Amino acid sequence: MKKIYFFPFIMVAFFLFSSCNDEWKEEQYSHYVSFKAPLNDKGVTQIYVRYKTDGEVTYQLPLIVSGSTTNNSNLTVHVAVDPDTLQTLNYEQFQNRTDFYYKELESRFYSIPETAIIPAGENTSLMDIDFTLHDLDLADKWILPLTIVDGPSYGYKAHPRKHYRKALLHIMPFNDYSGVYSGTGLKIFLKGYENEAPIVRNAIPTFVVDDSTIFFYAGMIDEENIDRKKYKIYAHFDEETKIVSFSAEDPNINFEAFGTAIFKVDEIMDDVRPYLLHRYITINNIDYVFTDYTTVPDETISYTVRGSLIMERKINTQIPDEDQAIEW
């Protein structure tokens, strides 16, 4: 009799086990379409694009079909520019500091397809975005805001979560010299007090102007300053002479450079990770003066800036795509 009572329990366990074992064959989630555009602490996706004075540069934005099973349809995904989300982000991030607002990238600087294809049997695809970034002023922050458009006739559903169906691409062009330099070797003095204790900035971001030119902000002026555009200092790198030439646009800052600044490039392979290249760019003999005429109303303050800058760029030599190989 014990065997008769035990038999039903065996059959129930068998069916439960069979059900669990076949569960993986059925979709456990949903086949939503989304971008792969992870957000940083500013709520945007920072992308790096090699600057070219002439010609286009293509950035490939990943598209993903979510789910636990393989996509079995040819999907034609519709993509559009989404300025409304950008407006919402600006207010949420910066409130009334409109000078901090991200700006929508003008259409003359890029080209995107209206649709992108995700073929059957694939859960990912790449959408080509072509950039032409000549004359883009990086004193402003530029965003290309995109969204996935869905509809009853499209044969797919965009991901219901905002940060999956939308991509807020913060465009960061780079050249061989742009990036964040260590500022600890650059001393900032009140003019006439060069023998006193200097002011030092830990980091000095630089931005692309063209293939061989970058700009940074004079002295202690930084990206937080509402008048930052008045204090742009241009640095042009001459590969043949290794001379860096400095200049400024605004005559009111009374910019003047002295002596001859030179740069050098050193490359060292990593001792622990042999595929990792350390590239160091050092600018020596920096010596300039400028006047701050906006920080204190109706007053001008002159500064002397002297010293050197150094930037390290880590490059994974195993990755063929340059923008992905650099550890930003």
C-alpha positions in Angstrom: 0.0 0.0 0.0 2.9 2.3 0.7 4.0 2.0 -2.9 0.5 2.9 -4.2 0.4 6.1 -2.1 4.0 7.1 -3.1 3.3 6.8 -6.9 1.2 10.0 -7.2 3.9 12.0 -5.6 6.4 10.7 -8.1 4.1 11.7 -11.0 3.6 15.2 -9.7 7.3 15.7 -9.2 7.9 14.5 -12.8 5.5 17.0 -14.3 6.9 19.8 -12.2 10.4 19.0 -13.2 9.4 18.8 -16.9 7.7 22.1 -16.8 10.7 23.8 -15.2 13.1 22.2 -17.6 11.2 23.5 -20.7 10.7 27.0 -19.3 13.7 28.4 -21.0 12.2 27.7 -24.4 9.5 30.4 -23.9 10.0 34.1 -23.7 10.5 35.2 -20.1 10.6 39.0 -20.8 9.5 41.0 -23.8 11.0 41.8 -27.2 11.4 45.5 -26.6 13.7 47.6 -28.8 16.1 50.0 -27.1 19.3 51.9 -27.5 22.5 50.9 -25.7 23.4 54.3 -24.4 24.2 54.2 -20.6 23.9 57.4 -18.8 26.5 59.2 -16.8 25.9 61.3 -13.6 24.7 64.2 -15.8 21.9 62.1 -17.3 23.6 61.9 -20.8 25.7 59.5 -22.8 29.2 60.9 -23.5 30.5 59.8 -26.9 33.9 60.5 -28.3 34.3 61.2 -32.0 37.7 61.7 -33.8 37.7 65.3 -35.2 38.4 65.6 -38.9 38.6 69.0 -40.6 37.5 67.5 -43.9 35.1 64.6 -44.3 32.7 62.7 -42.1 33.2 60.5 -39.0 30.8 57.7 -38.4 29.7 56.7 -34.9 27.8 53.4 -34.5 25.0 53.5 -32.0 23.9 50.0 -30.8 20.3 48.9 -30.9 19.2 46.0 -28.8 16.2 43.6 -28.7 15.6 42.6 -25.1 14.3 39.2 -24.1 15.4 35.7 -23.2 14.9 34.3 -26.7 16.3 35.3 -30.1 14.5 37.8 -32.2 12.8 36.0 -35.1 11.7 38.9 -37.2 13.3 41.5 -39.5 12.7 44.7 -37.6 12.7 48.1 -39.2 13.3 50.4 -36.3 12.2 54.0 -36.7 14.4 56.7 -35.0 13.7 60.4 -34.6 15.3 63.5 -33.0 13.7 64.2 -29.6 14.1 67.9 -28.4 11.4 67.6 -25.8 13.4 65.2 -23.6 16.4 67.5 -23.9 14.4 70.4 -22.6 13.2 68.4 -19.7 16.7 67.2 -18.8 18.1 70.7 -18.9 15.6 72.0 -16.4 15.9 69.0 -14.1 19.7 69.2 -14.1 20.3 73.0 -14.1 17.1 74.8 -13.2 17.6 78.5 -14.0 21.3 78.3 -14.9 20.5 78.5 -18.6 24.2 79.1 -19.5 24.8 75.4 -18.4 22.0 74.0 -20.6 22.9 71.4 -23.2 22.3 72.6 -26.7 20.7 70.5 -29.4 23.2 69.6 -32.0 22.4 71.5 -35.2 21.4 69.3 -38.2 24.3 70.6 -40.3 26.7 68.7 -38.0 25.2 65.2 -38.4 23.2 62.8 -40.5 21.1 59.9 -39.2 19.0 57.4 -41.1 15.2 57.4 -40.5 15.3 53.7 -39.9 17.7 51.0 -38.9 17.4 47.2 -39.5 17.7 44.5 -36.9 17.7 41.2 -38.9 15.9 38.1 -37.8 18.1 35.8 -35.8 20.0 38.8 -34.3 19.3 40.7 -31.0 21.6 43.6 -31.8 22.4 46.0 -34.6 24.4 49.2 -35.2 23.0 52.4 -36.5 25.4 54.7 -38.3 25.5 58.4 -37.4 27.7 60.5 -39.6 29.2 63.6 -38.0 30.8 66.6 -39.6 32.0 68.7 -36.7 34.0 71.5 -38.3 33.4 74.8 -36.5 31.6 73.3 -33.6 32.2 75.5 -30.6 32.8 73.2 -27.6 32.5 76.1 -25.1 28.9 74.9 -25.3 27.7 71.3 -24.6 26.1 69.7 -27.6 23.5 66.9 -27.4 22.0 64.8 -30.1 18.7 63.6 -28.5 17.2 60.5 -30.2 14.2 58.4 -29.5 12.8 55.1 -30.8 9.4 55.6 -32.4 6.9 52.8 -32.4 3.5 52.3 -33.8 0.9 49.6 -34.4 2.1 48.9 -37.9 5.9 48.8 -37.1 6.0 45.2 -35.8 7.9 46.0 -32.6 7.6 47.9 -29.3 10.0 50.5 -28.0 11.2 49.8 -24.5 8.7 51.4 -22.0 11.4 52.8 -19.9 12.5 56.3 -21.0 16.3 55.7 -20.5 16.2 52.7 -22.8 14.1 54.0 -25.7 16.0 57.3 -25.7 19.6 58.3 -26.3 21.0 61.7 -25.2 24.4 61.7 -26.9 26.8 64.3 -25.6 29.2 64.9 -28.5 32.9 65.1 -27.6 35.2 65.5 -30.5 38.9 64.6 -29.8 42.2 65.0 -31.5 45.7 63.9 -30.6 46.1 66.7 -28.0 42.7 67.2 -26.4 41.7 65.8 -23.0 42.2 66.6 -19.3 45.7 67.8 -18.4 47.1 67.8 -14.9 47.4 71.4 -13.8 49.7 70.9 -10.8 52.7 72.1 -12.8 51.0 75.3 -13.9 51.3 78.2 -11.5 48.9 81.1 -11.5 50.1 84.4 -9.9 48.6 87.8 -9.4 50.6 89.9 -11.8 53.4 91.7 -10.0 53.4 89.1 -7.2 55.2 86.2 -9.1 57.4 85.5 -6.0 54.4 84.9 -3.8 52.5 81.6 -3.3 50.7 80.6 -6.6 47.2 79.3 -7.3 47.1 75.8 -8.8 44.3 73.9 -10.5 44.3 70.1 -10.2 42.9 69.5 -13.7 42.6 71.6 -16.8 40.1 70.3 -19.5 41.0 71.1 -23.1 38.7 71.0 -26.1 39.1 70.6 -29.9 39.3 73.5 -32.3 40.8 71.6 -35.3 43.1 68.7 -36.0 46.1 70.4 -34.4 44.5 73.1 -32.1 42.8 72.9 -28.7 41.5 75.6 -26.4 41.3 75.9 -22.6 40.2 78.6 -20.2 42.7 81.1 -18.9 44.0 81.0 -15.3 41.3 79.9 -12.8 38.4 80.4 -15.3 36.6 77.1 -15.8 33.4 75.6 -17.3 31.3 76.9 -14.4 32.1 80.5 -15.3 29.2 82.3 -17.1 31.7 84.4 -19.0 34.0 81.5 -19.9 33.8 82.1 -23.7 35.7 85.4 -23.2 38.7 83.6 -21.7 39.4 80.9 -24.3 43.1 80.4 -24.9 44.0 78.6 -28.1 47.0 76.3 -28.3 48.3 75.2 -31.7 50.7 72.3 -32.0 53.2 72.2 -34.8 54.4 68.6 -35.3 57.5 69.6 -37.2 59.0 72.2 -34.8 57.3 70.8 -31.6 56.3 74.4 -30.8 53.0 75.3 -29.1 51.6 78.7 -30.2 49.1 80.4 -27.9 46.5 83.0 -28.8 43.2 84.5 -27.6 40.2 86.0 -29.4 38.9 88.6 -26.9 41.2 91.7 -26.9 39.7 92.7 -23.5 41.7 90.0 -21.7 45.0 91.6 -22.8 46.5 88.2 -23.5 50.2 88.0 -24.2 52.5 85.0 -24.4 56.2 85.0 -23.8 59.1 82.7 -24.7 58.7 79.5 -26.7 56.5 76.7 -25.4 57.4 73.3 -26.7 55.7 69.9 -26.4 56.9 66.3 -26.4 55.1 62.9 -26.7 56.3 59.9 -24.8 54.8 56.4 -25.2 55.3 53.5 -22.6 53.7 50.1 -22.6 52.2 49.0 -19.3 54.2 46.6 -17.1 51.2 44.7 -15.9 48.9 44.9 -18.9 51.2 44.6 -21.9 48.5 45.6 -24.4 48.0 49.0 -22.7 49.9 51.9 -24.1 50.5 55.0 -22.0 50.9 58.1 -24.1 52.0 61.3 -22.3 51.8 64.7 -23.9 53.9 67.4 -22.0 53.8 71.1 -22.7 56.8 73.0 -21.2 57.7 76.7 -20.9 54.2 78.0 -20.7 54.3 81.7 -19.9 51.4 84.2 -20.5 49.5 87.0 -18.9 45.8 87.9 -19.1 43.3 90.2 -17.5 40.1 89.1 -15.8 37.6 91.9 -16.4 34.3 90.3 -15.6 34.6 88.5 -12.2 34.6 91.6 -10.1 32.2 94.4 -11.4 34.0 97.5 -12.6 37.4 96.0 -11.7 40.2 94.3 -13.6 42.6 91.7 -12.2 45.7 90.7 -14.1 47.4 87.3 -13.8 50.7 85.7 -14.8 50.6 82.0 -15.7 53.8 80.0 -15.9 54.8 76.3 -15.9 53.9 73.1 -17.7 51.0 70.8 -18.4 50.9 67.0 -18.8 48.2 64.7 -20.1 48.1 60.9 -20.0 46.1 58.9 -22.5 45.7 55.2 -21.9 45.1 53.2 -25.2 44.1 49.5 -25.4 46.0 48.4 -28.4 43.8 45.3 -28.8 40.8 47.3 -29.7 40.7 48.5 -33.3 38.2 51.3 -32.9 40.1 54.4 -31.7 37.3 56.0 -29.7 36.7 52.7 -27.9 40.4 51.9 -27.4 41.1 55.0 -25.4 40.2 54.7 -21.7 38.4 58.0 -21.2 
